Amino acid sequence: MYPVLFHIGTIPVETYYVFWFTALSLTLLWTVGRLPLYGVDDDEGRRVISWSFMGMLVGARAFEYIWNFPVYWNNPALILDLNRGGLAEVGAISGAVVTAVALCWHNPKISFERLCDAGTPPTLFTMALGRWGCFFAGCCVGVPSPFRLAVRFPYDPVGVTRHPTQLYYSFVSAAILLLLLALEKRILRRGGRGGRAEGRKQPPQHALLAPLGLILYSAMRLSIDSFRVEGDGLSLSHWTLIAAMPFEVVWLTMSWRAFHKSTSNSSTPNLSTSSSNTSNSSPS
């Protein structure tokens, strides 16, 4: 593949970092641009997003330390060796969510659930684009396979091809992104919970895109990871996804029920008012 995109003098610019840096930068800009769509205070939203980005970086690395704790316990100097291990995508999401929850907790200026819905599609975009960096770097590879769409990586012997799991992640993430954007249009078209205010449709008070996105992401990871080289057994990321899924299902169910109830109520005419108007207009 192309692990090095180009050189600046003698300094190699790695394709992996170019793709992920570009993906994360565009995601931050897109998320900030979506804040007004969900009625999120701009200043408070930017503050939470900035700190959540830091939490994402910490979480991504923390999963490596936790999963391989004995190694780092016996040799603490390895903690500073960022070339050892990697950055866990599930850890990144976990770190960002925990940070956002902490900052939004009892904060009247910002709704955690609206912020989540604003940030969910951009997060899927990050994965769809960033995974191409993994592909060109040759990391997160799949097991050998004679599958027609399998690819050969430079470090493999001639004739050995592998599942391009990085591209599976990318394409499925893009599909989930398109699904969520289509769903978002329908949700906002129906006016969300609370109906209309001052002639404008209000976004839902409770998240719908976020729990659905998390459920679909978990299904994607648990299925595609089985084709990866290190896919034997369950890792910390897998256990985290499995443990979180029941809560995500409950979250989605409760949010959907509230959304359906609010839109049903807003579309039901006030019968008492209608009766009163009718009686007042009747001839005496």
C-alpha positions as CSV (number, residue, x, y, z in Angstrom):
1,M,0.0,0.0,0.0
2,Y,1.2,3.6,0.6
3,P,2.2,4.0,4.3
4,V,4.1,7.2,3.5
5,L,2.2,9.8,1.4
6,F,5.2,12.1,0.9
7,H,8.2,13.5,2.5
8,I,9.0,17.0,3.9
9,G,12.7,17.0,3.6
10,T,13.7,13.9,5.4
11,I,10.5,13.7,7.5
12,P,8.0,11.1,6.2
13,V,4.3,12.2,6.2
14,E,2.4,9.0,6.9
15,T,-0.8,8.3,5.1
16,Y,-2.5,7.0,8.2
17,Y,-2.1,10.3,10.1
18,V,-3.1,12.4,7.1
19,F,-6.4,10.6,6.7
20,W,-7.3,10.5,10.4
21,F,-6.2,14.1,11.0
22,T,-8.3,15.2,8.0
23,A,-11.3,13.2,9.1
24,L,-11.2,14.5,12.7
25,S,-10.7,18.1,11.6
26,L,-13.7,17.9,9.2
27,T,-15.7,16.2,11.8
28,L,-15.1,18.9,14.4
29,L,-16.1,21.6,11.9
30,W,-19.2,19.7,10.7
31,T,-20.3,19.1,14.3
32,V,-20.0,22.7,15.3
33,G,-21.9,23.7,12.1
34,R,-24.7,21.3,13.2
35,L,-25.2,22.8,16.6
36,P,-27.8,25.4,15.6
37,L,-29.8,22.6,13.9
38,Y,-30.4,21.0,17.4
39,G,-30.6,24.3,19.3
40,V,-27.3,23.7,21.1
41,D,-25.7,26.9,22.6
42,D,-22.7,27.6,20.4
43,D,-20.2,28.6,23.1
44,E,-21.2,25.8,25.4
45,G,-21.3,23.3,22.6
46,R,-17.8,24.3,21.4
47,R,-16.5,23.9,25.0
48,V,-17.9,20.5,25.4
49,I,-16.7,19.3,22.0
50,S,-13.2,20.6,22.7
51,W,-12.9,18.7,26.0
52,S,-14.6,15.6,24.5
53,F,-12.0,15.6,21.8
54,M,-9.3,15.4,24.5
55,G,-11.3,12.7,26.3
56,M,-11.4,10.8,23.0
57,L,-7.6,10.8,22.7
58,V,-7.2,9.7,26.3
59,G,-9.8,6.9,25.9
60,A,-8.3,5.7,22.7
61,R,-5.0,5.1,24.4
62,A,-6.4,4.0,27.8
63,F,-7.9,0.9,26.2
64,E,-4.5,-0.2,25.1
65,Y,-3.1,0.2,28.7
66,I,-6.0,-1.5,30.3
67,W,-6.1,-4.5,28.0
68,N,-2.3,-5.0,28.2
69,F,-2.0,-3.9,31.8
70,P,0.5,-6.6,33.0
71,V,2.9,-5.5,30.2
72,Y,2.8,-1.8,31.3
73,W,2.8,-2.7,35.0
74,N,6.1,-4.7,34.6
75,N,7.6,-2.0,32.4
76,P,6.1,1.5,33.1
77,A,8.5,3.1,30.6
78,L,6.5,1.6,27.8
79,I,3.6,3.9,28.7
80,L,5.4,6.7,27.0
81,D,6.2,4.7,23.9
82,L,3.3,5.7,21.7
83,N,4.6,3.5,18.9
84,R,3.7,0.5,21.0
85,G,0.1,-0.7,20.8
86,G,-2.4,1.5,19.1
87,L,-5.4,3.7,19.4
88,A,-8.7,1.9,20.1
89,E,-11.7,3.3,18.2
90,V,-14.1,2.0,20.9
91,G,-12.0,3.6,23.6
92,A,-12.1,6.9,21.7
93,I,-15.9,6.9,21.6
94,S,-16.1,5.9,25.2
95,G,-13.7,8.7,26.3
96,A,-15.6,11.3,24.3
97,V,-19.0,10.2,25.7
98,V,-17.9,10.0,29.3
99,T,-16.3,13.5,29.0
100,A,-19.5,14.9,27.4
101,V,-21.7,13.4,30.1
102,A,-19.6,14.9,32.8
103,L,-19.7,18.4,31.3
104,C,-23.4,18.3,30.4
105,W,-24.5,16.8,33.8
106,H,-26.8,19.3,35.5
107,N,-25.7,21.9,33.0
108,P,-28.9,24.0,32.0
109,K,-27.0,25.6,29.1
110,I,-26.7,22.4,27.0
111,S,-28.6,19.2,26.3
112,F,-26.4,16.1,26.2
113,E,-28.9,14.2,24.0
114,R,-29.2,17.0,21.5
115,L,-25.4,17.3,21.4
116,C,-25.2,13.6,20.8
117,D,-27.5,13.7,17.8
118,A,-25.6,16.7,16.4
119,G,-22.4,14.8,16.6
120,T,-23.4,11.3,15.6
121,P,-23.4,11.7,11.8
122,P,-20.0,13.5,11.8
123,T,-18.6,10.7,14.0
124,L,-19.6,8.1,11.4
125,F,-18.0,10.3,8.7
126,T,-14.7,10.1,10.7
127,M,-14.7,6.3,10.6
128,A,-15.7,6.2,6.9
129,L,-12.8,8.4,5.9
130,G,-10.2,7.6,8.6
131,R,-10.3,3.8,7.9
132,W,-8.8,4.5,4.5
133,G,-5.7,5.6,6.4
134,C,-5.6,2.2,8.1
135,F,-6.0,0.6,4.6
136,F,-3.0,2.5,3.1
137,A,-0.9,1.9,6.2
138,G,-1.7,-1.8,6.2
139,C,-2.9,-2.0,9.8
140,C,-6.1,-3.6,11.1
141,V,-5.8,-6.2,8.4
142,G,-8.1,-9.1,7.8
143,V,-7.3,-12.8,7.8
144,P,-6.1,-14.5,4.5
145,S,-9.0,-15.3,2.2
146,P,-9.5,-16.4,-1.4
147,F,-12.5,-14.0,-1.6
148,R,-12.7,-12.3,-5.0
149,L,-12.5,-8.8,-3.5
150,A,-9.6,-9.7,-1.1
151,V,-6.4,-7.7,-1.5
152,R,-2.7,-8.4,-1.2
153,F,-0.7,-6.3,1.2
154,P,3.0,-5.6,0.4
155,Y,4.3,-7.6,3.4
156,D,2.4,-10.7,2.3
157,P,4.0,-13.4,0.1
158,V,2.8,-13.6,-3.5
159,G,-0.5,-15.3,-3.7
160,V,-1.7,-14.4,-0.2
161,T,-4.7,-12.1,-0.2
162,R,-6.7,-10.8,2.8
163,H,-10.1,-9.5,3.7
164,P,-9.9,-5.6,3.3
165,T,-11.5,-5.2,6.7
166,Q,-10.5,-1.5,6.8
167,L,-12.7,-0.9,3.7
168,Y,-15.5,-2.9,5.2
169,Y,-15.5,-0.5,8.1
170,S,-15.4,2.4,5.8
171,F,-18.2,1.4,3.5
172,V,-20.5,0.2,6.3
173,S,-19.9,3.4,8.3
174,A,-20.8,5.4,5.2
175,A,-24.0,3.4,4.8
176,I,-24.9,4.0,8.4
177,L,-24.2,7.7,7.9
178,L,-26.5,8.0,4.9
179,L,-29.2,6.1,6.8
180,L,-29.0,8.4,9.8
181,L,-29.1,11.5,7.6
182,A,-32.2,10.2,5.9
183,L,-33.8,9.4,9.2
184,E,-32.8,12.9,10.5
185,K,-34.7,14.6,7.7
186,R,-37.9,12.7,8.5
187,I,-37.5,13.4,12.3
188,L,-37.0,17.1,11.7
189,R,-39.8,17.3,9.1
190,R,-42.2,15.9,11.7
191,G,-41.3,18.8,14.0
192,G,-39.7,16.7,16.8
193,R,-41.0,16.7,20.3
194,G,-42.7,19.9,21.3
195,G,-44.2,20.6,17.9
196,R,-43.7,24.1,16.6
197,A,-42.4,27.1,18.4
198,E,-42.6,30.6,16.8
199,G,-43.3,28.9,13.5
200,R,-40.2,26.8,13.5
201,K,-39.9,23.1,13.9
202,Q,-38.2,22.1,17.1
203,P,-35.6,19.2,17.2
204,P,-36.3,16.2,19.5
205,Q,-35.6,16.7,23.2
206,H,-34.2,13.1,23.4
207,A,-31.6,11.5,21.1
208,L,-32.7,9.2,18.3
209,L,-29.7,9.2,16.0
210,A,-27.1,8.6,18.7
211,P,-28.5,5.3,20.2
212,L,-29.4,4.0,16.8
213,G,-25.9,4.9,15.5
214,L,-24.3,3.2,18.5
215,I,-26.3,0.0,18.0
216,L,-25.5,-0.2,14.3
217,Y,-21.8,0.6,15.0
218,S,-21.6,-2.2,17.6
219,A,-23.2,-4.6,15.1
220,M,-20.7,-3.6,12.5
221,R,-17.6,-4.0,14.8
222,L,-18.7,-7.3,16.3
223,S,-19.3,-8.8,12.8
224,I,-16.4,-7.4,10.8
225,D,-13.9,-7.8,13.6
226,S,-14.3,-11.6,13.2
227,F,-12.5,-11.3,9.9
228,R,-9.5,-9.5,11.4
229,V,-6.1,-11.1,12.2
230,E,-6.5,-10.4,15.9
231,G,-10.2,-11.5,15.8
232,D,-9.7,-14.6,17.9
233,G,-11.7,-14.2,21.2
234,L,-13.2,-11.0,22.6
235,S,-11.1,-8.0,23.4
236,L,-11.9,-5.1,25.8
237,S,-13.5,-3.2,22.9
238,H,-15.8,-6.1,22.2
239,W,-16.8,-6.6,25.8
240,T,-17.5,-2.8,26.0
241,L,-19.7,-2.9,23.0
242,I,-21.7,-6.0,24.3
243,A,-22.1,-4.5,27.7
244,A,-23.3,-1.1,26.3
245,M,-25.8,-2.5,23.8
246,P,-28.7,-3.2,26.2
247,F,-28.5,0.4,27.5
248,E,-28.5,1.6,23.9
249,V,-31.6,-0.4,23.0
250,V,-33.4,1.0,26.1
251,W,-32.2,4.5,25.3
252,L,-33.5,4.2,21.7
253,T,-36.8,2.7,22.8
254,M,-37.5,5.4,25.4
255,S,-36.5,8.2,23.0
256,W,-38.7,6.8,20.2
257,R,-41.7,6.4,22.4
258,A,-41.3,10.0,23.6
259,F,-40.9,11.2,20.1
260,H,-44.0,9.3,18.8
261,K,-46.1,10.5,21.8
262,S,-45.1,14.2,21.3
263,T,-45.7,14.2,17.5
264,S,-49.0,12.4,18.0
265,N,-50.1,14.9,20.6
266,S,-49.1,17.9,18.5
267,S,-51.1,16.6,15.5
268,T,-54.2,15.8,17.6
269,P,-56.7,18.8,17.5
270,N,-57.9,20.2,20.8
271,L,-61.5,18.8,21.0
272,S,-62.6,21.0,23.8
273,T,-61.6,24.1,22.0
274,S,-63.2,23.0,18.8
275,S,-66.5,22.2,20.6
276,S,-66.4,25.6,22.3
277,N,-65.8,27.4,19.0
278,T,-68.6,25.4,17.4
279,S,-71.1,26.3,20.1
280,N,-70.2,30.0,20.0
281,S,-70.8,30.1,16.3
282,S,-74.2,28.3,16.5
283,P,-77.3,30.5,16.0
284,S,-79.1,31.4,19.2
